[in-house]
Amino acid sequence: MRRRRRGAELEAALLEAAWDELVAVGYEGLTYEAVAARAGTSRPVLYRRWPAKRELVLAALGHRTPPLPDAPPDTGELRGDVLAVLRLVVRRMAELAPVRQVLAAETDRGTDLSAYLASRNRDPGGDWMRTVLDRAARRGELAPAAPLPDRLVTLPVVLTVHDLLVAHRTPAEADLEEIVDELFLPLVRRGSGGG
């Protein structure tokens, strides 16, 4: 006889089933019946916890993709900080890979789901990279200068995302180091008056 799951164990099983169903059929095709069947339970068990499909999907995403930190990593040096941000980008994209198309379809709809996605993924390309560069300037790694252009600030993240989404390959550590050492740092140092 199958042991009855309760509490956190049951909730985890339900959220895994919702994630699997989302991957299999997308947001529009996801039904409570199918999620309940995958989890080996009944629809009322799902409805008690998540009365709307959107809430169920948001909970499944939250279960599978933890939020990014509030601030970019601080390794104590510019190069290390940029590499740490790029590693987070690669990790987040890997976490979302199974549902990337589903999420892309939802992002522009202005729904609660799209708002959630925006809050979970923040902006490592712009805000985080500016924070990293500001820290480096305070530490004396960059000469004070006029603000750097947005395209330069976001360059490492854009190149990393390009590899992931356009070239369909996961950048290796050596690729990330090449982006930082051969492209980004020389341009940033020149742009900040550091030669």
PyRosetta script that sets phi, psi and omega in degrees:
from pyrosetta import init, pose_from_sequence

init()
pose = pose_from_sequence("MRRRRRGAELEAALLEAAWDELVAVGYEGLTYEAVAARAGTSRPVLYRRWPAKRELVLAALGHRTPPLPDAPPDTGELRGDVLAVLRLVVRRMAELAPVRQVLAAETDRGTDLSAYLASRNRDPGGDWMRTVLDRAARRGELAPAAPLPDRLVTLPVVLTVHDLLVAHRTPAEADLEEIVDELFLPLVRRGSGGG")
pose.set_psi(1, 136.9)
pose.set_omega(1, -178.4)
pose.set_phi(2, -73.9)
pose.set_psi(2, 133.9)
pose.set_omega(2, 178.9)
pose.set_phi(3, -72.2)
pose.set_psi(3, 137.4)
pose.set_omega(3, -178.6)
pose.set_phi(4, -78.6)
pose.set_psi(4, 127.2)
pose.set_omega(4, 178.6)
pose.set_phi(5, -85.8)
pose.set_psi(5, 148.0)
pose.set_omega(5, -180.0)
pose.set_phi(6, -141.3)
pose.set_psi(6, 165.9)
pose.set_omega(6, 171.1)
pose.set_phi(7, 53.8)
pose.set_psi(7, -132.3)
pose.set_omega(7, -175.5)
pose.set_phi(8, -62.9)
pose.set_psi(8, -36.0)
pose.set_omega(8, 179.8)
pose.set_phi(9, -63.6)
pose.set_psi(9, -44.6)
pose.set_omega(9, 178.5)
pose.set_phi(10, -65.6)
pose.set_psi(10, -45.5)
pose.set_omega(10, -179.1)
pose.set_phi(11, -60.6)
pose.set_psi(11, -43.0)
pose.set_omega(11, 178.2)
pose.set_phi(12, -61.1)
pose.set_psi(12, -41.7)
pose.set_omega(12, 178.9)
pose.set_phi(13, -64.1)
pose.set_psi(13, -39.7)
pose.set_omega(13, 178.8)
pose.set_phi(14, -65.4)
pose.set_psi(14, -42.8)
pose.set_omega(14, -178.3)
pose.set_phi(15, -70.4)
pose.set_psi(15, -35.2)
pose.set_omega(15, 175.0)
pose.set_phi(16, -65.0)
pose.set_psi(16, -41.1)
pose.set_omega(16, 178.6)
pose.set_phi(17, -64.7)
pose.set_psi(17, -39.8)
pose.set_omega(17, 178.3)
pose.set_phi(18, -65.1)
pose.set_psi(18, -42.1)
pose.set_omega(18, 177.5)
pose.set_phi(19, -60.4)
pose.set_psi(19, -47.8)
pose.set_omega(19, -178.9)
pose.set_phi(20, -61.2)
pose.set_psi(20, -39.0)
pose.set_omega(20, 179.5)
pose.set_phi(21, -69.9)
pose.set_psi(21, -39.2)
pose.set_omega(21, 176.8)
pose.set_phi(22, -59.9)
pose.set_psi(22, -43.8)
pose.set_omega(22, 177.9)
pose.set_phi(23, -63.1)
pose.set_psi(23, -41.5)
pose.set_omega(23, -174.3)
pose.set_phi(24, -72.6)
pose.set_psi(24, -41.7)
pose.set_omega(24, -171.1)
pose.set_phi(25, -125.5)
pose.set_psi(25, -5.6)
pose.set_omega(25, -178.6)
pose.set_phi(26, 83.4)
pose.set_psi(26, 173.0)
pose.set_omega(26, -176.5)
pose.set_phi(27, -64.9)
pose.set_psi(27, -47.1)
pose.set_omega(27, -177.4)
pose.set_phi(28, -63.7)
pose.set_psi(28, -36.9)
pose.set_omega(28, -176.7)
pose.set_phi(29, -83.3)
pose.set_psi(29, -10.5)
pose.set_omega(29, -177.0)
pose.set_phi(30, -69.7)
pose.set_psi(30, 130.8)
pose.set_omega(30, 177.0)
pose.set_phi(31, -127.4)
pose.set_psi(31, 154.8)
pose.set_omega(31, 176.2)
pose.set_phi(32, -63.3)
pose.set_psi(32, -36.2)
pose.set_omega(32, -179.3)
pose.set_phi(33, -60.1)
pose.set_psi(33, -46.4)
pose.set_omega(33, -178.0)
pose.set_phi(34, -68.2)
pose.set_psi(34, -40.5)
pose.set_omega(34, 178.6)
pose.set_phi(35, -64.2)
pose.set_psi(35, -44.3)
pose.set_omega(35, 179.2)
pose.set_phi(36, -61.1)
pose.set_psi(36, -41.7)
pose.set_omega(36, 178.7)
pose.set_phi(37, -62.6)
pose.set_psi(37, -44.0)
pose.set_omega(37, 178.3)
pose.set_phi(38, -61.0)
pose.set_psi(38, -37.8)
pose.set_omega(38, -176.9)
pose.set_phi(39, -84.7)
pose.set_psi(39, -7.9)
pose.set_omega(39, -178.7)
pose.set_phi(40, 69.0)
pose.set_psi(40, 40.2)
pose.set_omega(40, -179.8)
pose.set_phi(41, -140.7)
pose.set_psi(41, -164.2)
pose.set_omega(41, -178.2)
pose.set_phi(42, -113.5)
pose.set_psi(42, 161.4)
pose.set_omega(42, 179.0)
pose.set_phi(43, -59.2)
pose.set_psi(43, -41.4)
pose.set_omega(43, -179.7)
pose.set_phi(44, -57.6)
pose.set_psi(44, -32.0)
pose.set_omega(44, 177.8)
pose.set_phi(45, -61.9)
pose.set_psi(45, -40.0)
pose.set_omega(45, 177.5)
pose.set_phi(46, -70.1)
pose.set_psi(46, -48.0)
pose.set_omega(46, -176.4)
pose.set_phi(47, -61.3)
pose.set_psi(47, -32.6)
pose.set_omega(47, 178.7)
pose.set_phi(48, -63.5)
pose.set_psi(48, -36.2)
pose.set_omega(48, -178.3)
pose.set_phi(49, -87.6)
pose.set_psi(49, -40.4)
pose.set_omega(49, -175.3)
pose.set_phi(50, -134.5)
pose.set_psi(50, 92.4)
pose.set_omega(50, -175.6)
pose.set_phi(51, -64.7)
pose.set_psi(51, -20.3)
pose.set_omega(51, 179.9)
pose.set_phi(52, -123.9)
pose.set_psi(52, 147.6)
pose.set_omega(52, -179.6)
pose.set_phi(53, -56.1)
pose.set_psi(53, -41.5)
pose.set_omega(53, 179.5)
pose.set_phi(54, -55.9)
pose.set_psi(54, -43.8)
pose.set_omega(54, -179.8)
pose.set_phi(55, -63.5)
pose.set_psi(55, -40.2)
pose.set_omega(55, 177.8)
pose.set_phi(56, -62.6)
pose.set_psi(56, -45.6)
pose.set_omega(56, -179.5)
pose.set_phi(57, -65.9)
pose.set_psi(57, -41.7)
pose.set_omega(57, 177.6)
pose.set_phi(58, -60.2)
pose.set_psi(58, -42.1)
pose.set_omega(58, 179.0)
pose.set_phi(59, -64.9)
pose.set_psi(59, -40.4)
pose.set_omega(59, 178.8)
pose.set_phi(60, -64.7)
pose.set_psi(60, -41.8)
pose.set_omega(60, 177.6)
pose.set_phi(61, -63.7)
pose.set_psi(61, -43.1)
pose.set_omega(61, 178.0)
pose.set_phi(62, -62.4)
pose.set_psi(62, -35.4)
pose.set_omega(62, 179.0)
pose.set_phi(63, -68.1)
pose.set_psi(63, -40.1)
pose.set_omega(63, -175.3)
pose.set_phi(64, -90.3)
pose.set_psi(64, -23.7)
pose.set_omega(64, -177.0)
pose.set_phi(65, -129.3)
pose.set_psi(65, 96.1)
pose.set_omega(65, 179.9)
pose.set_phi(66, -62.1)
pose.set_psi(66, 151.0)
pose.set_omega(66, -179.2)
pose.set_phi(67, -65.0)
pose.set_psi(67, 151.9)
pose.set_omega(67, 174.5)
pose.set_phi(68, -70.2)
pose.set_psi(68, 156.5)
pose.set_omega(68, 176.8)
pose.set_phi(69, -60.1)
pose.set_psi(69, 162.3)
pose.set_omega(69, 179.5)
pose.set_phi(70, -68.4)
pose.set_psi(70, -28.0)
pose.set_omega(70, -177.9)
pose.set_phi(71, -133.5)
pose.set_psi(71, 156.7)
pose.set_omega(71, 177.9)
pose.set_phi(72, -66.1)
pose.set_psi(72, 157.8)
pose.set_omega(72, 178.1)
pose.set_phi(73, -58.7)
pose.set_psi(73, 148.2)
pose.set_omega(73, 177.3)
pose.set_phi(74, -121.0)
pose.set_psi(74, 100.7)
pose.set_omega(74, -178.8)
pose.set_phi(75, -91.7)
pose.set_psi(75, -7.5)
pose.set_omega(75, -179.0)
pose.set_phi(76, 96.6)
pose.set_psi(76, -3.3)
pose.set_omega(76, 177.9)
pose.set_phi(77, -151.6)
pose.set_psi(77, 150.5)
pose.set_omega(77, -174.8)
pose.set_phi(78, -57.7)
pose.set_psi(78, -50.0)
pose.set_omega(78, -177.4)
pose.set_phi(79, -58.2)
pose.set_psi(79, -47.5)
pose.set_omega(79, -179.9)
pose.set_phi(80, -62.9)
pose.set_psi(80, -39.0)
pose.set_omega(80, 179.2)
pose.set_phi(81, -64.1)
pose.set_psi(81, -45.5)
pose.set_omega(81, -178.5)
pose.set_phi(82, -64.8)
pose.set_psi(82, -43.4)
pose.set_omega(82, 178.1)
pose.set_phi(83, -61.8)
pose.set_psi(83, -39.4)
pose.set_omega(83, 179.7)
pose.set_phi(84, -64.4)
pose.set_psi(84, -40.0)
pose.set_omega(84, 177.0)
pose.set_phi(85, -62.7)
pose.set_psi(85, -44.9)
pose.set_omega(85, -178.7)
pose.set_phi(86, -64.8)
pose.set_psi(86, -36.9)
pose.set_omega(86, 176.8)
pose.set_phi(87, -63.8)
pose.set_psi(87, -38.7)
pose.set_omega(87, 176.8)
pose.set_phi(88, -64.5)
pose.set_psi(88, -40.0)
pose.set_omega(88, 178.0)
pose.set_phi(89, -60.6)
pose.set_psi(89, -46.3)
pose.set_omega(89, -179.6)
pose.set_phi(90, -62.9)
pose.set_psi(90, -43.4)
pose.set_omega(90, -179.5)
pose.set_phi(91, -64.0)
pose.set_psi(91, -44.6)
pose.set_omega(91, -179.4)
pose.set_phi(92, -63.3)
pose.set_psi(92, -41.3)
pose.set_omega(92, 179.6)
pose.set_phi(93, -64.8)
pose.set_psi(93, -35.7)
pose.set_omega(93, 177.2)
pose.set_phi(94, -67.2)
pose.set_psi(94, -40.0)
pose.set_omega(94, 178.9)
pose.set_phi(95, -62.6)
pose.set_psi(95, -36.8)
pose.set_omega(95, -176.3)
pose.set_phi(96, -91.5)
pose.set_psi(96, -5.5)
pose.set_omega(96, -175.5)
pose.set_phi(97, -50.6)
pose.set_psi(97, -44.0)
pose.set_omega(97, -177.1)
pose.set_phi(98, -63.0)
pose.set_psi(98, -26.2)
pose.set_omega(98, -176.8)
pose.set_phi(99, -119.9)
pose.set_psi(99, 18.7)
pose.set_omega(99, -175.3)
pose.set_phi(100, -58.0)
pose.set_psi(100, -44.8)
pose.set_omega(100, -179.2)
pose.set_phi(101, -66.4)
pose.set_psi(101, -39.3)
pose.set_omega(101, 177.6)
pose.set_phi(102, -60.3)
pose.set_psi(102, -46.1)
pose.set_omega(102, -177.8)
pose.set_phi(103, -68.1)
pose.set_psi(103, -37.5)
pose.set_omega(103, 179.3)
pose.set_phi(104, -61.3)
pose.set_psi(104, -38.9)
pose.set_omega(104, 179.8)
pose.set_phi(105, -67.4)
pose.set_psi(105, -29.8)
pose.set_omega(105, -177.5)
pose.set_phi(106, -86.2)
pose.set_psi(106, -24.8)
pose.set_omega(106, -169.6)
pose.set_phi(107, -56.5)
pose.set_psi(107, -39.1)
pose.set_omega(107, -174.7)
pose.set_phi(108, -93.8)
pose.set_psi(108, 8.3)
pose.set_omega(108, -173.9)
pose.set_phi(109, -87.6)
pose.set_psi(109, -10.5)
pose.set_omega(109, -179.9)
pose.set_phi(110, 68.6)
pose.set_psi(110, 30.4)
pose.set_omega(110, -179.3)
pose.set_phi(111, -97.8)
pose.set_psi(111, 174.8)
pose.set_omega(111, 174.1)
pose.set_phi(112, -59.6)
pose.set_psi(112, -35.4)
pose.set_omega(112, 178.8)
pose.set_phi(113, -64.3)
pose.set_psi(113, -43.3)
pose.set_omega(113, 179.5)
pose.set_phi(114, -67.6)
pose.set_psi(114, -36.6)
pose.set_omega(114, 177.0)
pose.set_phi(115, -63.8)
pose.set_psi(115, -40.9)
pose.set_omega(115, 177.3)
pose.set_phi(116, -61.3)
pose.set_psi(116, -45.1)
pose.set_omega(116, -178.9)
pose.set_phi(117, -60.7)
pose.set_psi(117, -41.6)
pose.set_omega(117, 178.4)
pose.set_phi(118, -62.9)
pose.set_psi(118, -41.6)
pose.set_omega(118, -178.2)
pose.set_phi(119, -70.4)
pose.set_psi(119, -30.1)
pose.set_omega(119, -178.5)
pose.set_phi(120, -78.8)
pose.set_psi(120, -22.7)
pose.set_omega(120, -172.3)
pose.set_phi(121, -109.7)
pose.set_psi(121, -9.2)
pose.set_omega(121, 177.1)
pose.set_phi(122, 39.5)
pose.set_psi(122, -154.9)
pose.set_omega(122, -174.8)
pose.set_phi(123, -134.0)
pose.set_psi(123, 77.1)
pose.set_omega(123, 177.5)
pose.set_phi(124, -64.6)
pose.set_psi(124, -23.3)
pose.set_omega(124, -178.6)
pose.set_phi(125, -68.1)
pose.set_psi(125, -41.0)
pose.set_omega(125, -175.8)
pose.set_phi(126, -108.2)
pose.set_psi(126, -69.3)
pose.set_omega(126, -174.9)
pose.set_phi(127, -59.2)
pose.set_psi(127, -48.1)
pose.set_omega(127, -177.5)
pose.set_phi(128, -64.4)
pose.set_psi(128, -42.5)
pose.set_omega(128, -178.3)
pose.set_phi(129, -67.5)
pose.set_psi(129, -35.1)
pose.set_omega(129, 175.1)
pose.set_phi(130, -64.3)
pose.set_psi(130, -40.7)
pose.set_omega(130, 177.0)
pose.set_phi(131, -60.5)
pose.set_psi(131, -44.5)
pose.set_omega(131, 178.9)
pose.set_phi(132, -60.1)
pose.set_psi(132, -44.2)
pose.set_omega(132, -179.1)
pose.set_phi(133, -69.6)
pose.set_psi(133, -38.1)
pose.set_omega(133, 176.5)
pose.set_phi(134, -62.1)
pose.set_psi(134, -43.3)
pose.set_omega(134, 177.2)
pose.set_phi(135, -59.8)
pose.set_psi(135, -44.6)
pose.set_omega(135, -178.9)
pose.set_phi(136, -61.8)
pose.set_psi(136, -39.5)
pose.set_omega(136, 178.3)
pose.set_phi(137, -65.7)
pose.set_psi(137, -41.5)
pose.set_omega(137, 178.3)
pose.set_phi(138, -64.2)
pose.set_psi(138, -32.5)
pose.set_omega(138, 178.7)
pose.set_phi(139, -79.9)
pose.set_psi(139, -8.1)
pose.set_omega(139, -179.3)
pose.set_phi(140, 87.2)
pose.set_psi(140, 11.1)
pose.set_omega(140, 178.9)
pose.set_phi(141, -77.3)
pose.set_psi(141, -24.6)
pose.set_omega(141, 178.0)
pose.set_phi(142, -123.9)
pose.set_psi(142, 142.7)
pose.set_omega(142, 176.3)
pose.set_phi(143, -73.3)
pose.set_psi(143, 142.0)
pose.set_omega(143, 175.8)
pose.set_phi(144, -61.4)
pose.set_psi(144, 136.9)
pose.set_omega(144, -179.5)
pose.set_phi(145, -158.6)
pose.set_psi(145, -179.4)
pose.set_omega(145, 175.8)
pose.set_phi(146, -61.0)
pose.set_psi(146, 153.8)
pose.set_omega(146, 178.7)
pose.set_phi(147, -55.9)
pose.set_psi(147, 141.1)
pose.set_omega(147, 179.2)
pose.set_phi(148, -75.8)
pose.set_psi(148, 148.8)
pose.set_omega(148, 178.4)
pose.set_phi(149, -62.3)
pose.set_psi(149, 146.9)
pose.set_omega(149, -179.8)
pose.set_phi(150, -55.1)
pose.set_psi(150, -39.8)
pose.set_omega(150, -178.4)
pose.set_phi(151, -62.0)
pose.set_psi(151, -35.3)
pose.set_omega(151, 177.9)
pose.set_phi(152, -72.8)
pose.set_psi(152, -43.2)
pose.set_omega(152, -178.8)
pose.set_phi(153, -59.4)
pose.set_psi(153, -42.0)
pose.set_omega(153, -175.8)
pose.set_phi(154, -89.0)
pose.set_psi(154, -3.1)
pose.set_omega(154, -174.7)
pose.set_phi(155, -49.6)
pose.set_psi(155, -50.8)
pose.set_omega(155, -177.0)
pose.set_phi(156, -61.2)
pose.set_psi(156, -40.8)
pose.set_omega(156, -179.3)
pose.set_phi(157, -69.2)
pose.set_psi(157, -42.8)
pose.set_omega(157, -179.9)
pose.set_phi(158, -60.8)
pose.set_psi(158, -43.3)
pose.set_omega(158, 179.7)
pose.set_phi(159, -65.5)
pose.set_psi(159, -38.5)
pose.set_omega(159, 178.9)
pose.set_phi(160, -66.5)
pose.set_psi(160, -46.1)
pose.set_omega(160, 179.2)
pose.set_phi(161, -64.9)
pose.set_psi(161, -35.5)
pose.set_omega(161, 176.6)
pose.set_phi(162, -58.9)
pose.set_psi(162, -46.8)
pose.set_omega(162, 177.7)
pose.set_phi(163, -57.2)
pose.set_psi(163, -43.1)
pose.set_omega(163, -175.3)
pose.set_phi(164, -72.1)
pose.set_psi(164, -45.1)
pose.set_omega(164, -171.4)
pose.set_phi(165, -97.3)
pose.set_psi(165, -33.0)
pose.set_omega(165, -177.1)
pose.set_phi(166, -96.3)
pose.set_psi(166, -49.2)
pose.set_omega(166, -179.7)
pose.set_phi(167, -82.0)
pose.set_psi(167, -11.5)
pose.set_omega(167, 178.6)
pose.set_phi(168, 56.2)
pose.set_psi(168, 45.8)
pose.set_omega(168, 174.7)
pose.set_phi(169, -142.4)
pose.set_psi(169, 147.2)
pose.set_omega(169, 178.6)
pose.set_phi(170, -88.3)
pose.set_psi(170, 120.4)
pose.set_omega(170, -179.4)
pose.set_phi(171, -64.0)
pose.set_psi(171, 135.8)
pose.set_omega(171, 174.7)
pose.set_phi(172, -78.6)
pose.set_psi(172, 167.7)
pose.set_omega(172, 177.7)
pose.set_phi(173, -55.1)
pose.set_psi(173, -40.5)
pose.set_omega(173, 179.4)
pose.set_phi(174, -62.4)
pose.set_psi(174, -34.6)
pose.set_omega(174, 176.9)
pose.set_phi(175, -66.3)
pose.set_psi(175, -43.1)
pose.set_omega(175, 178.9)
pose.set_phi(176, -63.9)
pose.set_psi(176, -42.1)
pose.set_omega(176, 178.7)
pose.set_phi(177, -63.5)
pose.set_psi(177, -37.3)
pose.set_omega(177, 178.3)
pose.set_phi(178, -64.9)
pose.set_psi(178, -43.5)
pose.set_omega(178, 177.7)
pose.set_phi(179, -57.9)
pose.set_psi(179, -45.4)
pose.set_omega(179, -176.4)
pose.set_phi(180, -73.7)
pose.set_psi(180, -50.3)
pose.set_omega(180, -171.8)
pose.set_phi(181, -78.1)
pose.set_psi(181, -38.0)
pose.set_omega(181, -173.8)
pose.set_phi(182, -93.4)
pose.set_psi(182, -26.0)
pose.set_omega(182, -176.2)
pose.set_phi(183, -113.2)
pose.set_psi(183, -60.8)
pose.set_omega(183, -170.1)
pose.set_phi(184, -68.8)
pose.set_psi(184, -55.7)
pose.set_omega(184, -174.9)
pose.set_phi(185, -60.8)
pose.set_psi(185, -44.3)
pose.set_omega(185, 177.2)
pose.set_phi(186, -59.9)
pose.set_psi(186, -40.3)
pose.set_omega(186, 179.8)
pose.set_phi(187, -68.6)
pose.set_psi(187, -41.5)
pose.set_omega(187, 179.9)
pose.set_phi(188, -65.4)
pose.set_psi(188, -43.7)
pose.set_omega(188, -179.5)
pose.set_phi(189, -64.2)
pose.set_psi(189, -38.6)
pose.set_omega(189, 177.2)
pose.set_phi(190, -68.5)
pose.set_psi(190, -41.7)
pose.set_omega(190, -179.1)
pose.set_phi(191, -68.7)
pose.set_psi(191, -25.4)
pose.set_omega(191, 178.6)
pose.set_phi(192, -94.5)
pose.set_psi(192, 8.7)
pose.set_omega(192, 178.7)
pose.set_phi(193, 83.5)
pose.set_psi(193, 14.1)
pose.set_omega(193, -177.5)
pose.set_phi(194, -90.1)
pose.set_psi(194, 7.2)
pose.set_omega(194, 175.3)
pose.set_phi(195, 89.5)
pose.dump_pdb("model.pdb")
